Amino acid sequence: MAVHPYKKNLQEVGKSFRQMFHKSALVRWTTATSILFLIATTLLPVWRILPLAAETPFIALHYNIYLGVDRFGPVHRIFFLPALGAFFLLVNLLIQARSFRTQKTLALFFAAATPCVQFILLVAMVLIVLTNV
């Protein structure tokens, strides 16, 4: 019986994913660092912004040095940055797994870029929280 092509591709990605984590310490460290940055980006607004939700229905979502606060929104919009970070993490891990066997340099580039993106999102979240508190 023939295996469906999508199932075969998923099996190959899973196998490549396991192989990537077993062979490369850089991938393990950058993924762990990215996950820690993502957790911090998620927990920071939960800790500091959600207690303010009962008092103010809208919060500042963006600060511009020329105009000051230029974007307000409901409290749930603060979680756009953690969602964006999770999306980047998953997409970069998928690209790493697909390209680890054939183009190892590309996979390691994505592995190194992921914590940088997560750190930038964490800094943005810290600044948003400081603007609102």
Steps between C-alpha positions, in 0.01 A plus 500: 500500500638840403560770759333834439756765392403742778545233764837412354606867508389535862694189594810638328465834680460322834804285435703803391378693806622227738829469313550876512455511879725200560788623283512875559553657840449844343147408398421372849634813670340749263164322518512496881595868507221586257246312710616683815470837324153401375389400850628832637323690221176321589521521879603865522164641384314237703685619810490876442223585250213263581456640854441839336230361270224558754593867534560594137330341200767631260877496530785658306624253239763712325719793597662733250776741608359774276131474585492308827241226529350457156315169526245398763307178514325245717704302750488176303698664217810500722534128426570561131876509569512160676285350223733646239798359692344154515428516126861597423632225726287230338571615144874526565507154661316359199744666259792373708365146497437506125843638413725339765601200290564676171589859594640495850625860482151627423357301791762639738430853374132458587600348834711806581240748374212363707626616844583841351141541380365378834726744688380792287139403572581475873654849499193634320277339762707647785466846348124458451463390862710795621281735298185366666618464859 
